[in-house]
Amino acid sequence: PVSDPGANVCSVKMTDHMSS
């Protein structure tokens, strides 16, 4: 969530791996 930047980064990294 917006309150947890760490979780957001994790989500982005996961999406990046899936997109790749």
C-alpha positions, 0 to 999 in steps of 0.5 A: 500500500501507499503507507508501505513503500517497501511492499510497493517496491516488492510488487514492482519487482515481481511485476518486472520479472513477470513482464520480462 
